[in-house]
């Protein structure tokens, strides 16, 4: 490992006040689909080591459905929704019990936090989850976060999409965090991981389209994730200013090695321009209520000039929504440019679209805002320039 690489890894861990670990079904279960208690023991040891370093420690753990399948002796993931919910509920009990048993031996407790997508969509819910996680840390416990599969109908057929995105959203709740995504491969490779000549990429400075093209998903009856999912999660987390490591989940000492800054997995460096506060919530968790289509000039202004969205640049309003809700902003081809909080309801925007700001008062009878979406409440799509 070069001196520069060593320094970057040391900085990633030393600057992190919190560590969010994500572990998926493929890592947590054995070849028979049963919960791997040895893996839980190793992870719990590493989590406690991180907590002992004074960092807030959270693990986003899959495995409820896989654990339930193993406990019930099922060979295949059920397709019936009700059966899936029941299997997840049965497995979740075993999952949290295993974590509590391993963590409590080291003087701490496991705190179960089950989330649904709705918990993070509203700004109030987003902040409430953050406060709960902070209090769990204050009490010396380690939060075990999972999608509430037993009631989150959409997640079983896919909500967050998988726990990779959920982990990035949890990391986004925190100010200075390191996200560690544990995989069944050693990191990101420049080709198929098992192909001769493929090399592991140690550090990614910019997560662009060329890097995304390296993703090679694997199919599994137990897990919905894959490398492309992990890269999308890394892209979200790095946009929030967090470093991300995708590392080998089956290395018994992986978390200790991360804590020591060793050259393990692939390190993704944070973006230079990052999202803070309300913008994080808008980009990662808020529910989108409608869509605004804009012309090329407006798209250019948002992408490169850091401007607000004015009515004159809007060509179409899709959907019905109220003032203060989150809307997605796309160009004429349908590509997402940004998303943000609308200053006007959809009906009023239809009346003022294509008009200059000075005309708003005369058309609507009031003009509380010059812009439809102010730049302070707007976040660019990932991969776009950030101003």
C-alpha positions as CSV (number, residue, x, y, z in Angstrom):
1,X,0.0,0.0,0.0
2,X,1.4,3.4,-1.0
3,X,1.9,6.2,1.6
4,X,-0.9,8.2,0.0
5,X,-3.3,5.2,0.1
6,X,-2.3,4.6,3.8
7,X,-3.0,8.3,4.6
8,X,-6.4,8.2,2.9
9,X,-7.5,5.2,4.8
10,X,-6.2,6.6,8.1
11,X,-8.1,9.8,7.4
12,X,-11.3,7.9,6.6
13,X,-11.4,6.2,10.0
14,X,-9.8,8.9,12.1
15,X,-12.2,11.6,10.8
16,X,-15.3,9.4,11.4
17,X,-17.3,10.1,14.5
18,X,-19.6,7.2,13.7
19,X,-19.4,4.0,11.7
20,X,-22.3,2.4,9.9
21,X,-21.8,-1.2,8.9
22,X,-24.0,-3.0,6.5
23,X,-24.1,-6.8,6.2
24,X,-26.3,-8.8,3.8
25,X,-27.9,-12.2,3.7
26,X,-25.2,-13.8,1.7
27,X,-22.6,-13.0,4.3
28,X,-24.8,-13.8,7.3
29,X,-26.1,-17.2,6.2
30,X,-24.3,-20.5,5.4
31,X,-24.7,-22.6,2.3
32,X,-27.9,-24.1,3.8
33,X,-29.5,-20.8,4.3
34,X,-29.2,-20.9,8.1
35,X,-28.0,-18.0,10.2
36,X,-24.2,-18.3,10.6
37,X,-23.6,-17.8,14.3
38,X,-19.8,-17.6,13.9
39,X,-20.2,-14.7,11.5
40,X,-22.5,-12.9,14.0
41,X,-19.9,-13.5,16.7
42,X,-17.1,-12.0,14.6
43,X,-19.2,-9.0,13.5
44,X,-20.2,-8.3,17.1
45,X,-16.6,-8.4,18.3
46,X,-15.7,-5.9,15.6
47,X,-18.7,-3.7,16.4
48,X,-17.7,-3.5,20.0
49,X,-14.1,-2.7,19.2
50,X,-15.4,0.3,17.1
51,X,-17.7,1.4,19.9
52,X,-14.8,1.2,22.4
53,X,-12.9,3.6,20.2
54,X,-15.5,6.2,21.1
55,X,-17.4,6.1,17.8
56,X,-21.2,5.8,17.4
57,X,-21.7,2.3,16.1
58,X,-24.6,1.1,14.0
59,X,-25.1,-2.1,11.9
60,X,-27.7,-2.4,9.2
61,X,-28.3,-6.1,9.1
62,X,-30.2,-8.2,6.6
63,X,-30.8,-11.8,7.2
64,X,-34.3,-11.9,8.7
65,X,-35.8,-13.8,5.8
66,X,-32.7,-16.0,5.4
67,X,-32.7,-16.8,9.1
68,X,-36.3,-17.7,9.0
69,X,-35.8,-19.9,6.0
70,X,-33.0,-21.7,7.8
71,X,-35.1,-22.1,11.0
72,X,-38.1,-23.5,9.1
73,X,-36.0,-25.7,6.7
74,X,-37.1,-23.9,3.6
75,X,-35.1,-24.4,0.4
76,X,-36.4,-21.4,-1.6
77,X,-37.5,-17.8,-0.8
78,X,-41.3,-17.9,-0.6
79,X,-43.2,-15.9,-3.2
80,X,-46.4,-15.5,-1.3
81,X,-46.4,-12.1,0.5
82,X,-48.0,-13.3,3.7
83,X,-45.6,-16.2,4.0
84,X,-42.7,-13.9,3.4
85,X,-43.8,-11.6,6.2
86,X,-44.2,-14.6,8.5
87,X,-40.8,-16.0,7.7
88,X,-39.2,-12.6,8.2
89,X,-40.9,-12.2,11.6
90,X,-39.7,-15.7,12.7
91,X,-36.2,-15.0,11.5
92,X,-35.9,-11.5,13.0
93,X,-36.3,-13.0,16.5
94,X,-33.4,-15.3,15.9
95,X,-31.3,-12.5,14.3
96,X,-31.6,-10.0,17.1
97,X,-31.2,-12.7,19.8
98,X,-27.9,-13.8,18.1
99,X,-26.6,-10.2,18.1
100,X,-27.7,-9.5,21.7
101,X,-26.0,-12.7,22.9
102,X,-22.7,-11.9,21.2
103,X,-22.7,-8.2,22.1
104,X,-23.8,-8.5,25.7
105,X,-20.8,-10.7,26.4
106,X,-18.7,-7.6,25.8
107,X,-20.6,-5.4,28.1
108,X,-23.0,-3.7,25.7
109,X,-26.5,-4.3,24.4
110,X,-28.1,-4.7,21.0
111,X,-30.9,-2.2,20.3
112,X,-33.3,-3.4,17.6
113,X,-34.5,-0.6,15.2
114,X,-36.9,-1.7,12.6
115,X,-37.7,0.9,9.9
116,X,-40.1,1.2,7.0
117,X,-39.7,3.7,4.2
118,X,-42.3,6.0,5.6
119,X,-40.2,6.5,8.7
120,X,-37.7,8.5,6.7
121,X,-39.9,10.2,4.1
122,X,-41.2,13.0,6.3
123,X,-38.7,15.5,7.7
124,X,-40.1,15.0,11.2
125,X,-39.7,11.2,11.0
126,X,-36.2,11.5,9.5
127,X,-35.2,13.6,12.5
128,X,-36.9,11.3,15.0
129,X,-35.0,8.3,13.7
130,X,-31.7,10.3,14.0
131,X,-32.6,11.3,17.6
132,X,-33.4,7.7,18.5
133,X,-30.1,6.4,17.1
134,X,-28.2,9.1,19.0
135,X,-29.9,8.1,22.3
136,X,-29.1,4.5,21.7
137,X,-25.5,5.5,21.4
138,X,-25.7,7.7,24.5
139,X,-26.9,4.6,26.5
140,X,-23.9,2.6,25.3
141,X,-25.8,0.3,23.1
142,X,-25.3,-0.7,19.4
143,X,-28.2,-0.2,17.1
144,X,-29.2,-3.2,14.9
145,X,-31.2,-1.6,12.1
146,X,-33.2,-3.6,9.6
147,X,-36.1,-3.0,7.2
148,X,-39.3,-4.0,9.0
149,X,-40.0,-6.9,6.6
150,X,-42.9,-8.3,8.6
151,X,-45.0,-5.1,7.9
152,X,-43.1,-3.3,5.1
153,X,-45.0,-5.0,2.2
154,X,-43.1,-3.0,-0.5
155,X,-39.7,-3.9,0.8
156,X,-40.3,-7.6,0.5
157,X,-41.1,-7.2,-3.2
158,X,-38.5,-4.2,-2.7
159,X,-38.8,-0.7,-1.0
160,X,-35.4,0.7,-0.1
161,X,-34.5,-1.8,-2.9
162,X,-32.3,-3.5,-0.5
163,X,-30.4,-2.8,2.7
164,X,-27.5,-1.2,0.9
165,X,-29.5,2.0,0.2
166,X,-31.0,1.8,3.7
167,X,-27.5,1.8,5.1
168,X,-26.6,4.9,3.0
169,X,-29.7,6.6,4.3
170,X,-28.8,5.8,7.9
171,X,-25.3,7.1,7.3
172,X,-26.9,10.2,5.9
173,X,-28.6,10.9,9.2
174,X,-25.2,11.4,10.8
175,X,-22.7,14.2,10.3
176,X,-19.3,12.5,10.0
177,X,-19.7,8.8,9.3
178,X,-17.8,6.0,7.6
179,X,-20.1,3.5,5.8
180,X,-18.7,-0.1,5.7
181,X,-20.6,-2.3,3.3
182,X,-19.6,-6.0,3.8
183,X,-19.9,-8.2,0.7
184,X,-19.3,-11.8,-0.3
185,X,-16.4,-10.5,-2.5
186,X,-13.3,-8.7,-1.4
187,X,-14.2,-5.3,-2.9
188,X,-14.7,-3.7,-6.3
189,X,-12.8,-5.4,-9.1
190,X,-12.0,-4.1,-12.6
191,X,-13.6,-7.3,-14.0
192,X,-15.5,-10.3,-12.8
193,X,-14.1,-11.0,-9.3
194,X,-13.4,-14.7,-10.0
195,X,-11.9,-14.1,-13.5
196,X,-8.2,-14.5,-14.1
197,X,-6.5,-11.1,-14.4
198,X,-9.2,-9.2,-12.6
199,X,-7.7,-6.8,-10.0
200,X,-9.2,-5.3,-6.9
201,X,-9.5,-1.5,-7.0
202,X,-8.1,-0.1,-3.7
203,X,-9.3,3.4,-3.9
204,X,-12.0,5.2,-5.9
205,X,-11.7,9.0,-5.9
206,X,-14.7,9.7,-8.1
207,X,-17.6,7.3,-8.5
208,X,-18.5,8.0,-12.1
209,X,-20.0,6.0,-14.9
210,X,-16.8,4.2,-15.7
211,X,-16.6,2.9,-12.1
212,X,-20.3,2.0,-12.1
213,X,-19.7,-0.1,-15.3
214,X,-17.5,-2.5,-13.2
215,X,-20.5,-3.7,-11.2
216,X,-21.2,-7.4,-11.9
217,X,-24.3,-8.6,-10.1
218,X,-24.7,-12.1,-8.9
219,X,-28.1,-13.8,-8.5
220,X,-29.2,-15.5,-5.3
221,X,-32.4,-16.9,-3.9
222,X,-31.6,-15.3,-0.5
223,X,-30.3,-11.8,-1.3
224,X,-31.6,-8.9,-3.5
225,X,-28.3,-7.0,-3.4
226,X,-25.4,-7.0,-5.8
227,X,-22.4,-4.8,-6.6
228,X,-24.4,-2.3,-8.6
229,X,-26.6,-1.8,-5.5
230,X,-23.6,-1.3,-3.4
231,X,-22.1,1.2,-5.8
232,X,-25.4,3.2,-5.8
233,X,-25.3,3.2,-2.0
234,X,-21.7,4.3,-2.1
235,X,-22.6,7.1,-4.5
236,X,-25.3,8.3,-2.2
237,X,-23.2,8.2,0.9
238,X,-20.2,9.9,-0.7
239,X,-22.5,12.7,-1.9
240,X,-23.2,13.3,1.8
241,X,-19.5,13.7,2.5
242,X,-19.0,10.2,3.9
243,X,-16.2,7.8,3.0
244,X,-17.3,4.3,2.1
245,X,-15.5,0.9,2.2
246,X,-16.8,-2.1,0.4
247,X,-15.0,-5.0,2.0
248,X,-14.9,-8.8,2.5
249,X,-17.7,-9.8,4.9
250,X,-16.3,-13.3,5.5
251,X,-13.0,-12.0,6.8
252,X,-13.3,-12.7,10.5
253,X,-11.3,-9.6,11.4
254,X,-12.7,-7.2,8.7
255,X,-14.0,-4.6,11.1
256,X,-10.8,-4.6,13.2
257,X,-8.8,-4.1,10.0
258,X,-11.0,-1.2,8.9
259,X,-10.5,0.4,12.3
260,X,-6.7,0.1,12.0
261,X,-6.8,1.6,8.5
262,X,-5.5,-1.5,6.8
263,X,-5.7,-1.9,3.0
264,X,-8.8,-4.0,3.0
265,X,-11.7,-3.8,0.4
266,X,-12.2,-0.7,-1.8
267,X,-12.3,2.8,-0.3
268,X,-14.5,5.4,-1.9
269,X,-13.6,8.9,-1.1
270,X,-16.3,11.5,-0.3
271,X,-17.3,14.1,-2.9
272,X,-15.6,17.5,-2.7
273,X,-19.0,19.3,-2.7
274,X,-21.4,17.5,-0.3
275,X,-25.0,17.7,0.8
276,X,-25.9,18.9,4.3
277,X,-29.0,19.3,6.4
278,X,-32.3,19.5,4.6
279,X,-30.7,18.7,1.3
280,X,-29.6,15.3,2.5
281,X,-33.1,14.4,3.4
282,X,-34.4,15.7,0.0
283,X,-31.8,13.6,-1.9
284,X,-32.0,10.4,0.1
285,X,-35.3,9.8,1.8
286,X,-38.0,12.3,1.1
287,X,-41.1,11.1,-0.8
288,X,-41.5,12.6,-4.3
289,X,-45.0,13.9,-4.9
290,X,-44.7,15.2,-8.5
291,X,-42.5,16.1,-11.4
292,X,-41.5,19.3,-13.2
293,X,-40.2,19.1,-16.8
294,X,-37.8,22.0,-17.7
295,X,-36.2,23.4,-20.8
296,X,-32.5,23.1,-21.8
297,X,-31.6,26.5,-20.4
298,X,-33.1,25.8,-17.0
299,X,-31.4,22.4,-16.9
300,X,-28.0,24.1,-17.7
301,X,-28.6,26.7,-15.0
302,X,-29.4,24.1,-12.4
303,X,-26.6,21.7,-13.3
304,X,-23.7,24.2,-13.7
305,X,-24.7,27.6,-12.3
306,X,-26.1,26.7,-8.9
307,X,-29.3,28.6,-9.6
308,X,-32.9,28.3,-8.4
309,X,-35.6,26.9,-10.6
310,X,-37.7,29.8,-12.1
311,X,-41.2,29.5,-13.6
312,X,-40.0,30.6,-17.0
313,X,-37.9,27.4,-17.4
314,X,-40.8,25.0,-16.6
315,X,-42.5,23.4,-19.6
316,X,-44.7,20.7,-18.0
317,X,-46.1,19.9,-14.6
318,X,-46.8,16.2,-13.9
319,X,-49.0,15.1,-11.0
320,X,-50.9,16.9,-8.3
321,X,-49.0,18.2,-5.2
322,X,-49.1,20.8,-2.5
323,X,-46.8,23.6,-1.7
324,X,-43.8,22.4,0.4
325,X,-43.6,18.9,-1.0
326,X,-40.7,17.3,-2.8
327,X,-40.8,17.2,-6.6
328,X,-38.4,15.7,-9.1
329,X,-37.1,17.9,-11.9
330,X,-36.3,16.4,-15.2
331,X,-35.1,17.6,-18.6
332,X,-37.1,17.1,-21.8
333,X,-35.6,13.6,-22.3
334,X,-36.8,12.5,-18.8
335,X,-33.4,12.5,-17.2
336,X,-33.4,13.6,-13.6
337,X,-31.7,17.0,-13.1
338,X,-32.6,17.7,-9.5
339,X,-35.2,17.4,-6.8
340,X,-36.4,19.9,-4.3
341,X,-39.1,21.5,-2.2
342,X,-41.8,23.3,-4.3
343,X,-42.7,26.8,-3.3
344,X,-46.1,26.5,-5.1
345,X,-48.8,23.8,-5.5
346,X,-49.1,22.1,-8.9
347,X,-52.2,24.0,-9.9
348,X,-50.5,27.4,-9.5
349,X,-47.3,26.2,-11.3
350,X,-49.4,25.3,-14.3
351,X,-50.6,28.9,-14.5
352,X,-47.2,30.5,-14.2
353,X,-45.0,28.0,-16.1
354,X,-43.1,29.6,-18.9
355,X,-43.6,33.1,-17.4
356,X,-41.1,35.5,-16.0
357,X,-41.0,36.0,-12.2
358,X,-42.4,39.5,-12.4
359,X,-45.6,38.2,-13.8
360,X,-46.4,35.8,-11.0
361,X,-48.2,38.3,-8.8
362,X,-50.5,39.4,-11.6
363,X,-51.4,35.9,-12.6
364,X,-51.9,34.4,-9.1
365,X,-52.8,37.5,-7.1
366,X,-49.9,36.9,-4.8
367,X,-46.1,36.4,-5.3
368,X,-44.5,35.0,-2.1
369,X,-41.6,33.5,-4.0
370,X,-39.6,34.5,-7.1
371,X,-38.5,30.9,-7.7
372,X,-40.6,27.7,-7.9
373,X,-37.8,25.8,-6.2
374,X,-35.1,27.8,-4.3
375,X,-31.5,26.6,-4.6
376,X,-31.3,26.2,-0.8
377,X,-34.0,23.5,-1.0
378,X,-32.7,21.8,-4.1
379,X,-30.3,19.0,-4.6
380,X,-28.8,17.9,-8.0
381,X,-29.0,14.4,-9.2
382,X,-26.0,12.3,-8.4
383,X,-23.3,12.6,-10.9
384,X,-24.2,16.2,-11.8
385,X,-22.0,19.2,-10.9
386,X,-22.7,20.5,-7.4
387,X,-22.5,24.2,-6.6
